Amino acid sequence: MKVTEVQRAFNAEEIRNDFPSLDQTVYGKKLIYFDNGATAQKPQAVIDSISHYYSKDNSNIHRGVHYLSQVATTQYENARKTIQTYINAAHSEEVLFTKGTTDGINLIAHSFGETLKEGDEITISAMEHHSNIVPWQMLCERKKCILRVIPINEKGELVLTSIDSYITEKTKLLAVTHISNSLGTINPIEFLTKKARSVGAKILIDGAQSIQHMRVDVQEMDCDFFVFSGHKVFGPTGIGVLYGKKKVLDSLPPYQGGGDMIAKVTFEKTTYNELPHKFEAGTPHIAGGICLGVAFKYLEKLDMDAIMKYEQSLANYAQEQLLKFEGVKIIGTADQKTSVVSFVVEGIHPFDLGTLLDKQGIAVRTGHHCTQPLMDFFEIPGTIRASFAFYNTKEEIDIFIKAMDRSINMLK
Ligand SMILES: *Cc1c(COP(=O)(O)O)cnc(C)c1O
């Protein structure tokens, strides 16, 4: 289907009305927001819920007998249930609130990390975000474990031919991204989970770039952990989710100690609270959790399969148009990819092009996108990345392409 047909079927124009920040001008130009990989804009319902919470319901949760505390607790726990349903987790206590993807990965690196011993191996991939590299390097240093990296090919796909040498009897954890934030590659999660299961390794999936673009079913994926950030799924910053299988989470030691995560504290010995509280020490980001629930209520009403098709059609269209320029090279040409178009232009620094696009109202990201080893693999300092959400349109891409034409002419 042509992008215009998909667009009509999906009706992005109508959806845009829900996102007030899209309707503004910057430098006197209509804002075109193609930086969704970094963070997504928020629907009015989410914005209103933040204001409502602080205007009416603000209170600390789980501890109060009073009215407001009960209102806030109920809303916070309902948000957890909304997210449970959305990702199809078997139990609501498998949904842990975190600060975001980075926080979720660090939680596992610490807690699960405690169970590792010298010589154990952790496997990641060559396309990981720094937040799915550095916590494991730190853990490997602490515990004298070994980090293994599944290589990629020139298209930006995992090389699976020698997978058996990267996922072995020694592998205790496989931590891979569902979708690459720099390339848009969709990884074969099912295949990887099966491999990891066959050697008894646990599986962590970095879902920071997948849950806003496709249907996610954690039971179907059969992963042990799935992490994502609220701000990339149209919710607030400072809140995120770590899904973990109940049995696995129950077996792990807590991450941080403090209030709420305890059952009983004495100076001799402290016992820990049940899930999810065991992993949620201290007063959480209550407003963030509640508003993230509102973001998922919003997503619930949308057809994620249609969204995926629509966003892929946008990315394909942008890619086709970009390739008409001399010297443009697309970075990341995987067979399975979505919603991200990363590219370089021969003889032009990504930052210079990004700056000129910005002056024309177009928000793209330039640089290494927190994937420096990936940039090293492609032997480039960075890319220009246009990353789409369901509220973007073909018309916006046309304006972007015109701006590209102007900018390239100015820089050449
Ligand atoms: C954004 C991102 C992260 C980090 O998310 P934070 O919200 O910064 O914690 C991790 N992995 C991927 C793939 C990302 O896109």
The ligand as an SDF file (V2000), in Angstrom:
LIG
                    3D

 15 15  0  0  0  0  0  0  0  0999 V2000
   16.3570    5.5010   25.0440 C   0  0  0  0  0  0  0  0  0  0  0  0
   16.8980    4.1440   25.1060 C   0  0  0  0  0  0  0  0  0  0  0  0
   17.4600    3.6320   26.2790 C   0  0  0  0  0  0  0  0  0  0  0  0
   17.6060    4.4570   27.5280 C   0  0  0  0  0  0  0  0  0  0  0  0
   16.4100    4.9670   27.9560 O   0  0  0  0  0  0  0  0  0  0  0  0
   16.3510    6.0470   29.1330 P   0  0  0  0  0  0  0  0  0  0  0  0
   14.9660    6.5710   29.0780 O   0  0  0  0  0  0  0  0  0  0  0  0
   17.3800    7.0940   28.7860 O   0  0  0  0  0  0  0  0  0  0  0  0
   16.6790    5.3470   30.3990 O   0  0  0  0  0  0  0  0  0  0  0  0
   17.9040    2.3350   26.2720 C   0  0  0  0  0  0  0  0  0  0  0  0
   17.8150    1.5650   25.1710 N   0  0  0  0  0  0  0  0  0  0  0  0
   17.2870    2.0160   24.0260 C   0  0  0  0  0  0  0  0  0  0  0  0
   17.1830    1.0880   22.8570 C   0  0  0  0  0  0  0  0  0  0  0  0
   16.8250    3.3240   23.9560 C   0  0  0  0  0  0  0  0  0  0  0  0
   16.3090    3.7700   22.8160 O   0  0  0  0  0  0  0  0  0  0  0  0
  1  2  1  0
  2  3  1  0
  2 14  2  0
  3  4  1  0
  3 10  2  0
  4  5  1  0
  5  6  1  0
  6  7  2  0
  6  8  1  0
  6  9  1  0
 10 11  1  0
 11 12  2  0
 12 13  1  0
 12 14  1  0
 14 15  1  0
M  END
$$$$
